[in-house]
Amino acid sequence: MTSIDPHVTTFENFTYNRPDIQAVTEEFNRLLNAFEGAANAQAQTEALERINALRKRFSSMYSLCYVRHTADTRDSFYEAENRYFDETLPAFEALNDRLYRALLASPFRGALEERFGKHLFTLAELALRTFKPEILGDLQEENTLSSEYTRLKATAVIEFDGQTYNLSSLTPLEQSDNRDTRRRAAAARWAFFAQHGDRFDEIFDRMVFIRHQIAQKLGAPNFVSVGYARMRRSDYTPEMVAGFRQQIRQLIVPIASELYERQRRRLGLEHLYYYDEDYLFPTGNPRPVGSPQDIIGSAAQMYRELSPETDTFFQHMLQAHLLDLVNRDGKATGGYCTYIAAYEAPFIFSNFNGTSGDVDVLTHEAGHAFQVWSSRHFDLEEYHWPSSEAAEIHSMSMEFFAWPWMPLFFGEQAEKYRFMHLASAIRFLPYAAAVDEFQHIVYENPGLTPQQRKDVWRRLEAIYLPHRDYADNAFLLAGGFWQKQSHIYNSPFYYIDYALAQICAFQFWKRSREDRANAWADYVRLCCAGGSQPFLALVRLANLRSPFDDGCVPSVIGEIRRYLDSVDDTAF
């Protein structure tokens, strides 16, 4: 066991100081003037390094505030601090806009590219497509609406069979062995969304209006191109994404439908309803063995045995208390990984609820955390994280690299978990494509009413999720399912990134079964590259095939299908 380092600063002792945006602006402008007035490349480089240090201090305080706010949305201090950042982040973005303009105008660009890499300038060009001072107020309102959506979901208090649940803690009941319990628990979840449906509609309606207005002020016909620029997509287009969605429709939807039918037969049901979808086996879904602390202990053993790099990384996460994993009242829903640069500290946030998702989210977010830990050597904040479709390769692939250690988490149900994990990954792809196409339609047609948007969602469900049956749930039959998906509200155009990354992660799954050492070496190299290159360049760096290439999807799906077909799932 790795010894405890007494010099490690724990998360509780990370110091939060609200950054004074006026003082930050004055210092930023002083340093930027020095950058623009520099007589040579060395002087510009030094000025840029000082600017980066200032930006790192600001972003670190924002990340620290975000973690502490989402850890307890009822904490009035961090609620106020979060509102402060909602208001001031656009002003900070305006400062970055000035920096990017100065970078692109630099007479010493060649020397700066040699020092910091060419991708910085690509990112600067993308950033300039997403900001003008005229949209400051719009960005503030967009941030406020995003926070309201997150807060609204976190306030859920759901009464069920004499007990009180939030959206996270209700999940185990939705996977109950008792079908009636599953049905009623699902109905209780969606009753919350129906109860607040008008407010969910109002928030998103306003978001679409604001984002379209932002796009028009930036000179774009609609928000699609702005959304792509925000996502830092520099080497592929909406047309390429549409082609990728078509591959999913043609190649993945039929396999997913077969898996749902296989599940129906396995469960002995005449009909598979929406509340049955997450209950995969008649003997129940695999559940982790032991307490949350046991899961963390198993993860520590796994990362110790996986590689020296992951051992060092995970021991630091434990010693610095950089994991907040257990669900509790007032805690925001979901899971994420963020990075507090001032402390070189990844932070993993989740809501353990006793399901296999506890292991999924831990390995997934640990993939993100290991990547940013491996990329902390970069001076530039732009390079700590890659664009999100590349970042999701790290997380989804880590889930598969963890497979040999699943007996630690699931005991005799390890193979049952692996089958479920891989089958669920296939079943996820059509949903991800539906979410993406939904967003394209919404932002290309910003005048749609809330009900028209729901009609669009129902039409897409018929294409991508033809198996789905909502029984008599009026809210879902009216097209409300998408309102649970926080990415649609808070991170427009994010969701297809999971599908692109999943195809890359499938390649790592296949390669790790053939030559684990070389696959792992490519994975570590990918993590160390951070965001220093665009998506397709990073894919090549990892010796992976682009998901956009003809034949890429079939090349991995065939192997996955053979594996799934080889498993006697009726024995579980």
Residue pairs with C-beta under 8 A, 6 or more apart in sequence:
1 304
2 304
2 311
2 312
2 315
4 319
5 319
8 316
8 319
8 320
9 320
9 343
10 319
10 320
10 321
11 320
11 321
11 322
11 345
11 347
12 321
14 64
14 340
14 343
14 345
16 61
16 64
16 65
16 68
16 81
17 61
18 61
18 81
18 84
19 57
19 58
19 61
19 88
21 88
21 91
21 92
24 54
24 58
24 92
24 95
25 91
25 95
27 54
28 51
28 54
28 95
28 98
28 99
29 95
29 98
31 47
31 50
31 51
31 54
32 47
32 51
32 95
32 98
32 99
32 102
34 43
34 47
34 50
35 44
35 47
35 48
35 51
35 99
35 102
36 102
38 44
38 47
38 108
40 108
41 108
41 111
41 112
41 115
44 106
44 108
44 111
44 112
45 111
45 112
45 115
48 103
48 112
48 116
49 379
51 99
52 379
52 380
52 381
55 96
55 381
56 341
56 342
56 381
57 342
58 92
59 341
59 381
60 340
60 341
60 342
60 343
62 85
62 89
63 338
63 339
63 340
63 341
63 347
64 340
65 78
65 81
65 82
65 85
66 82
66 85
66 338
67 324
67 338
67 340
67 347
67 349
68 75
68 78
69 75
69 78
69 79
69 81
69 82
69 332
70 150
70 331
70 332
70 336
70 349
71 324
71 331
71 332
71 349
72 78
72 330
72 331
73 79
73 150
73 151
73 154
73 155
73 330
73 331
73 332
74 330
82 147
83 144
83 147
85 143
86 140
86 143
86 144
86 146
86 147
87 140
87 143
89 139
89 143
90 135
90 136
90 137
90 139
90 140
90 143
91 136
93 131
93 139
94 131
94 133
94 136
96 127
96 131
97 127
97 128
97 131
97 132
97 133
99 124
100 123
100 124
100 125
100 127
100 128
101 124
101 128
103 109
103 112
103 120
103 121
103 124
104 121
104 124
104 125
104 128
106 112
109 121
112 120
113 120
113 121
116 379
116 380
117 383
117 532
117 533
119 382
119 383
119 531
119 532
119 533
119 534
120 380
120 382
120 383
122 234
122 534
123 232
123 234
123 382
126 229
126 232
126 233
126 234
127 229
129 218
129 220
129 225
129 226
129 229
130 218
130 226
130 229
130 230
131 218
132 217
132 218
134 217
135 214
135 217
135 218
138 210
138 213
138 214
138 217
139 214
141 206
141 210
142 207
142 210
142 211
142 214
145 203
145 206
145 207
145 210
145 489
146 207
146 489
146 490
148 203
149 200
149 203
149 204
149 486
149 489
149 490
150 332
150 333
150 486
150 490
152 196
152 199
152 200
152 203
153 167
153 332
153 333
153 486
154 166
154 330
154 331
154 332
154 333
156 166
156 167
156 192
157 164
157 165
157 166
158 164
158 165
158 166
158 167
158 170
158 188
158 189
158 191
158 192
159 165
159 188
160 170
160 173
160 184
160 185
160 188
165 173
165 188
166 327
166 329
166 331
166 333
167 189
167 192
167 333
168 327
168 331
168 333
168 334
168 351
168 353
169 327
169 351
169 353
170 185
170 188
170 189
171 353
171 355
171 357
172 353
172 354
172 355
173 181
173 182
173 185
174 182
174 185
174 186
174 189
174 275
174 278
175 182
175 278
175 279
175 284
175 285
175 355
176 182
176 185
176 279
177 279
177 284
179 275
179 276
179 279
182 275
182 276
182 279
183 273
183 275
183 471
185 275
186 274
186 275
186 473
187 275
187 473
190 473
190 475
190 476
190 480
191 475
193 200
193 475
193 480
193 483
193 484
194 474
194 475
194 480
197 475
197 480
197 483
200 480
200 483
201 450
203 489
204 450
204 453
204 483
204 488
204 489
205 450
207 489
208 223
208 442
208 443
208 446
208 448
209 446
211 223
211 226
211 227
211 443
211 446
211 492
212 222
212 223
212 443
212 446
214 223
214 226
215 221
215 222
215 223
215 224
215 225
215 226
218 226
220 226
222 443
222 444
222 446
223 443
223 446
223 492
224 238
224 440
224 443
224 444
224 493
225 238
227 439
227 443
227 492
227 493
228 237
228 238
228 493
230 492
230 493
231 387
231 388
231 389
231 493
231 494
231 497
232 387
232 531
232 534
233 387
233 389
233 535
234 534
234 535
235 534
235 535
235 536
235 537
236 535
236 536
236 548
238 440
240 548
241 436
241 496
242 440
243 548
244 433
244 496
244 499
244 500
244 547
244 548
245 433
245 436
245 437
245 496
247 553
248 429
248 430
248 432
248 433
248 464
248 499
248 553
249 430
249 433
249 463
249 464
251 553
251 554
251 557
252 426
252 429
252 430
252 553
252 557
253 430
253 463
253 464
253 466
255 426
255 557
255 561
256 426
256 427
256 429
256 430
256 467
257 466
257 467
259 423
259 426
259 427
259 564
260 272
260 277
260 427
260 467
261 272
261 467
262 569
263 272
263 276
263 277
263 280
264 271
264 272
264 276
266 280
266 281
266 282
266 569
266 570
267 276
267 279
267 281
267 282
268 282
269 276
271 469
272 467
272 469
273 469
273 470
273 471
274 468
274 469
274 470
274 471
274 473
274 476
275 471
277 468
278 285
279 285
280 420
280 423
280 424
281 416
281 420
281 569
281 572
283 572
285 355
285 356
285 420
286 356
286 410
286 413
286 414
286 416
286 417
286 420
287 354
287 355
287 356
287 410
287 413
288 294
288 295
288 354
288 355
288 356
288 358
288 359
288 409
288 410
289 409
289 410
289 411
290 298
292 325
292 326
292 352
292 358
295 325
295 352
295 358
295 359
295 362
295 409
296 318
296 323
296 325
296 362
298 405
298 408
298 409
299 314
299 362
299 363
299 366
300 314
300 315
300 318
301 405
301 408
302 402
302 405
302 408
303 310
303 311
303 313
303 314
303 366
304 310
304 311
304 314
304 315
305 405
306 401
306 402
306 405
306 520
307 520
307 524
309 370
309 374
309 524
310 370
313 369
313 370
313 373
313 374
314 366
316 322
316 373
317 323
317 346
317 348
317 366
317 369
320 343
320 345
322 345
322 346
322 347
322 348
322 369
323 347
323 348
324 347
324 348
324 349
324 350
325 348
325 349
325 350
325 351
325 352
325 358
325 362
326 351
326 352
327 351
327 352
327 353
331 351
332 349
333 351
333 486
334 350
334 351
334 486
335 348
335 349
335 350
335 351
335 361
335 364
335 365
336 348
336 349
336 365
337 346
337 347
337 348
337 349
337 365
337 366
337 368
337 369
337 372
337 395
338 346
338 347
338 349
339 345
339 346
339 347
339 372
339 384
339 385
340 346
340 347
341 376
341 381
341 384
344 373
344 376
346 368
346 369
346 370
346 372
346 373
347 369
348 362
348 365
348 366
348 368
348 369
349 365
350 358
350 361
350 362
350 365
351 361
352 358
352 361
356 410
356 417
356 420
356 421
359 402
359 406
359 409
359 410
359 417
360 399
360 421
363 398
363 399
363 402
364 395
364 396
364 398
364 399
365 395
366 395
366 398
367 394
367 395
367 396
367 397
367 398
367 399
368 391
368 394
368 395
370 394
370 398
370 527
371 385
371 386
371 391
371 394
371 395
371 526
371 527
371 530
372 384
372 385
372 530
374 524
374 527
374 528
374 530
375 383
375 384
375 385
375 527
375 528
375 529
375 530
375 531
376 384
378 384
378 530
378 531
378 532
382 531
383 530
383 531
383 532
384 530
384 531
385 391
385 530
385 531
386 529
386 530
386 531
386 532
386 533
386 535
386 538
387 497
387 531
387 534
387 535
388 491
388 494
388 497
389 496
389 497
389 500
389 501
389 535
390 501
390 526
390 531
390 535
390 538
390 539
391 497
391 501
392 497
392 498
392 500
392 501
392 502
392 505
393 501
393 504
393 505
393 508
393 526
393 538
393 539
393 542
393 544
394 523
394 526
394 527
395 501
396 425
396 498
396 501
396 502
396 504
396 505
397 504
397 505
397 508
397 509
397 523
399 421
399 505
400 505
400 508
400 509
400 512
401 508
401 512
401 519
401 520
401 523
403 418
403 421
403 509
403 512
406 414
406 417
406 418
407 414
409 417
410 416
410 417
413 572
415 567
415 572
416 572
419 564
419 567
419 569
419 572
422 509
422 560
422 563
422 564
423 564
425 502
425 505
425 506
426 557
426 560
426 564
428 498
428 499
428 502
429 499
429 502
430 464
430 465
431 464
431 465
432 495
432 496
432 498
432 499
432 502
433 464
433 496
433 499
434 457
434 460
434 461
434 463
434 464
434 465
435 482
435 485
435 487
435 488
435 495
435 496
436 493
436 495
436 496
436 499
437 460
437 464
438 453
438 456
438 457
438 460
438 482
438 488
439 488
439 492
439 493
439 495
441 448
441 456
442 448
442 453
442 456
443 492
448 456
451 478
451 479
453 479
454 478
454 479
454 480
455 479
456 479
457 479
457 480
457 481
457 482
458 477
458 478
458 479
461 468
461 481
470 476
470 477
482 488
485 495
487 494
487 495
488 495
499 547
500 535
500 547
503 547
503 552
503 553
503 556
504 539
504 542
504 544
504 547
506 556
506 557
506 560
507 544
507 545
507 556
508 519
508 522
508 523
508 544
509 556
509 560
510 556
510 559
510 560
511 518
511 519
511 522
512 519
512 520
522 542
522 543
522 544
523 542
525 541
525 542
526 538
526 541
526 542
529 538
529 541
533 541
536 546
536 548
539 545
539 546
540 546
545 552
545 555
546 552
547 553
